[in-house]
Amino acid sequence: MSTPPTAPPRPPEQSQEREQRPARIDPRFRQRLIEVRRVEGRRRLRVLLVLGGFIGFALLAWGLTRSPFLDVDHVRVTGTVHTTPAEITTASGIHKGLAMMDVDGTDATARLRAVPWILRASVERHWPSTVTITVVERLPVAAVPAKSGVAIIDTTGRVLVNAPTAPPNLPMLLGLPPAGPASTRIGGRGPDLLAVALAMPPQVAQRVTAVAAADSGQVELRLKPTGVVRLGPPDQLADKMLATQTVLTQVDLTRLAVLDVRVPASPAITRA
């Protein structure tokens, strides 16, 4: 039995060339692939251009906010009576040359409210270069002895400032512990005496030099040129002040020593 003839073996070089030869791609697929890559390239370019534009705009805006054309040139302060515009400006932290974008109204307001005299404050920016600071100061109503001079207080008992002497239009609150240099509020029977001072009508206040704490929780008014009003405990203040006002404005006060209004309906006068 004869065997079929076998094909001669391929030369090694031809076999390797056929294996390394790349597969042929249809021209239509090749053209489509090129178009897809071009579209993707254009999309990436647009993204880069947009991103670059945003970055450039941000840098330009930042540069403008730091330019001399948008910094603080004017600081206007209104509402000062016991403080000065320079003190308010310094306390706020706002100064000429500060970038308008760096003006923090909340922070400046908090700084100003820490000033003893300031009750309320507001800060507003007026572009391109003006900042307005409006303050409402506390109202001084009395003075208390201090370790050095006197301390001026407001309606809440807060110490506003230390002074050598009390202003002539403010009553002294006597019988309290002296206020120290670091004191922020009055102590002891200060709230009772302050309530009496705030209850005085103008006709009484203009005759009173001091509101004094007496024994057993009593309160007295020291009059000018002489005389004392005994109020008793700091209650029924409206009735007691009405009785005091009536006597001081309608009765002959010659040689007045004591006006007793502890019973408001029956005031009693003792003359020297």
C-alpha positions in Angstrom: 0.0 0.0 0.0 1.5 3.4 -1.0 1.4 6.5 1.2 0.2 9.9 -0.2 2.9 12.4 -0.9 3.3 15.0 1.9 3.9 18.8 1.3 7.4 19.9 1.7 7.9 21.9 5.0 7.7 25.7 4.8 10.9 27.6 5.2 11.1 29.2 8.7 11.5 32.7 7.2 8.2 32.6 5.2 6.3 31.4 8.3 7.5 34.2 10.5 6.8 36.8 7.8 3.2 35.6 7.4 2.7 35.7 11.2 4.1 39.3 11.6 2.1 40.7 8.6 -0.7 42.9 10.1 -4.3 42.1 9.3 -5.7 44.4 6.6 -8.4 46.9 7.8 -11.3 47.9 5.6 -10.7 51.5 4.4 -14.2 52.5 5.6 -13.5 51.4 9.2 -10.1 53.2 9.1 -11.7 56.4 7.9 -14.4 56.1 10.7 -11.7 55.6 13.3 -9.9 58.7 12.1 -13.0 60.8 12.3 -13.8 59.6 15.9 -10.3 60.5 17.0 -10.6 63.9 15.5 -14.0 64.5 17.2 -12.5 63.5 20.6 -9.5 65.8 20.0 -11.7 68.7 19.2 -13.9 68.0 22.3 -10.8 67.9 24.6 -9.6 71.2 23.0 -12.9 72.9 23.8 -12.8 71.7 27.4 -9.3 73.0 27.8 -10.2 76.3 26.2 -13.3 76.7 28.5 -11.3 75.8 31.6 -8.5 78.1 30.6 -11.0 80.9 30.1 -12.5 80.4 33.6 -9.1 80.4 35.2 -8.1 83.5 33.3 -11.3 85.3 34.2 -10.9 84.3 37.9 -7.3 85.6 37.9 -8.4 88.8 36.2 -11.2 89.3 38.8 -8.9 88.6 41.7 -6.4 91.1 40.3 -9.0 93.8 39.9 -10.2 93.3 43.6 -6.6 93.9 44.7 -6.1 96.9 42.5 -5.9 100.5 43.9 -9.2 101.2 42.2 -11.2 98.9 44.5 -9.6 99.6 47.9 -11.0 101.6 50.8 -10.4 105.3 50.2 -13.0 106.7 52.6 -14.3 105.5 56.0 -17.3 107.5 57.2 -18.4 107.2 60.9 -21.8 108.4 62.2 -23.5 108.3 65.6 -20.5 109.1 67.8 -21.0 111.3 70.9 -18.8 110.0 73.6 -16.4 108.3 71.3 -14.5 109.7 68.3 -14.5 108.5 64.7 -10.8 107.7 64.9 -11.5 105.3 67.9 -14.4 103.7 66.0 -12.3 103.2 62.9 -9.4 101.7 64.8 -11.7 99.3 66.8 -13.4 98.1 63.6 -10.2 97.1 62.0 -11.1 98.9 58.7 -8.5 101.3 57.3 -7.7 103.1 54.1 -6.0 100.9 51.6 -7.8 97.7 52.6 -9.3 95.8 49.7 -13.0 96.3 49.5 -13.5 92.6 49.1 -11.7 92.1 52.4 -14.1 94.3 54.4 -15.9 91.8 56.7 -18.9 93.6 58.1 -19.8 90.8 60.6 -16.3 90.8 62.1 -16.1 94.6 62.2 -19.5 94.7 64.0 -18.4 92.2 66.6 -15.2 94.2 67.2 -17.2 97.4 67.7 -19.7 95.8 70.1 -16.8 95.0 72.3 -16.2 98.7 72.8 -17.9 99.6 76.2 -19.7 102.7 74.8 -21.2 100.9 71.7 -24.7 99.4 72.0 -25.2 98.6 68.3 -23.1 99.0 65.1 -23.5 98.4 61.4 -21.0 98.4 58.6 -21.8 98.9 54.9 -19.7 98.9 51.8 -20.4 101.5 49.1 -18.6 100.6 45.9 -16.1 101.4 44.7 -14.2 102.7 47.6 -16.3 103.9 50.7 -17.2 102.1 53.9 -19.9 103.6 56.3 -19.9 102.7 60.0 -23.0 103.6 62.0 -23.0 103.3 65.8 -25.5 103.7 68.5 -23.9 104.5 71.8 -25.0 103.5 75.3 -26.7 106.1 77.4 -24.8 107.1 80.6 -27.3 107.4 83.6 -25.2 107.4 86.8 -21.8 107.2 88.3 -20.3 105.0 91.0 -17.2 105.4 93.2 -14.1 103.7 91.8 -10.7 103.0 93.2 -9.5 105.9 91.1 -12.2 108.6 90.4 -15.6 107.4 89.4 -17.0 104.9 86.9 -19.8 106.0 84.5 -22.5 103.3 84.0 -25.4 102.8 81.5 -29.0 101.6 82.1 -27.8 98.0 82.4 -25.1 98.7 85.0 -22.3 98.3 82.5 -19.2 100.4 83.2 -18.6 102.6 80.2 -15.6 104.6 81.3 -13.6 105.7 84.3 -13.4 109.5 84.9 -11.8 111.8 87.5 -15.2 113.2 88.6 -18.8 112.5 87.9 -20.6 114.7 85.3 -22.8 117.3 87.0 -26.0 115.9 85.4 -25.5 112.3 86.6 -26.4 111.1 90.1 -23.9 109.2 92.2 -24.8 105.7 93.5 -23.4 105.5 97.0 -22.9 102.6 99.3 -21.5 100.2 96.7 -18.1 98.5 96.6 -15.6 100.6 94.6 -15.3 99.6 91.0 -11.9 98.4 90.0 -10.0 99.2 86.8 -11.1 96.0 85.2 -14.7 96.1 86.4 -17.3 95.8 83.7 -20.5 95.9 85.9 -21.5 97.3 89.3 -22.0 94.9 92.2 -23.6 94.9 95.6 -26.9 96.7 95.8 -26.1 98.4 92.5 -29.2 97.0 90.6 -31.5 98.4 93.3 -29.9 101.9 93.3 -29.8 101.9 89.5 -33.6 101.0 89.4 -34.3 104.0 91.6 -32.1 106.3 89.4 -33.9 105.2 86.3 -37.4 105.7 87.9 -36.7 109.4 88.8 -38.7 111.8 86.6 -36.8 114.9 85.3 -38.3 117.2 88.0 -36.8 114.9 90.7 -33.6 114.0 88.9 -32.5 117.7 88.6 -32.7 118.0 92.4 -30.9 114.8 93.2 -27.1 114.5 93.7 -26.9 110.9 94.9 -28.9 107.7 95.3 -27.6 106.1 98.5 -28.0 102.7 100.1 -29.1 103.0 103.7 -29.4 100.4 106.5 -31.8 97.4 106.2 -32.2 97.6 102.5 -33.5 101.2 102.6 -32.7 103.8 99.8 -32.3 107.5 100.2 -32.1 110.4 97.7 -29.6 113.2 98.5 -30.9 116.6 97.4 -29.2 119.8 96.5 -28.6 122.1 98.2 -29.7 120.2 101.2 -32.2 117.5 102.3 -32.8 113.8 102.1 -35.7 111.8 100.6 -36.4 108.6 102.4 -37.8 106.1 99.9 -37.6 102.9 102.1 -37.1 99.7 100.1 -36.9 100.0 96.3 -40.5 99.1 95.7 -43.6 101.2 94.6 -41.2 103.4 92.8 -43.7 105.0 90.5 -45.9 106.1 93.5 -43.0 107.2 95.6 -41.5 109.3 92.7 -44.9 110.9 92.1 -45.1 111.9 95.8 -41.6 113.2 95.7 -42.2 115.2 92.6 -45.4 116.7 94.0 -43.7 117.9 97.2 -40.5 119.2 95.4 -42.5 121.2 92.9 -45.4 122.5 95.1 -44.2 122.8 98.7 -41.9 125.4 100.2 -38.7 123.5 100.8 -37.0 126.2 103.0 -34.8 124.4 105.7 -35.9 121.0 104.3 -34.2 118.2 106.3 -36.1 115.0 105.4 -38.9 114.2 103.0 -40.3 110.8 103.9 -42.3 109.1 101.2 -42.0 105.5 102.5 -45.8 105.7 102.6 -46.4 107.4 99.2 -50.0 108.5 100.0 -48.8 110.3 103.1 -45.5 112.1 102.6 -44.0 113.8 105.6 -41.6 116.7 105.8 -39.1 117.4 108.6 -37.4 120.8 108.5 -34.1 121.7 110.1 
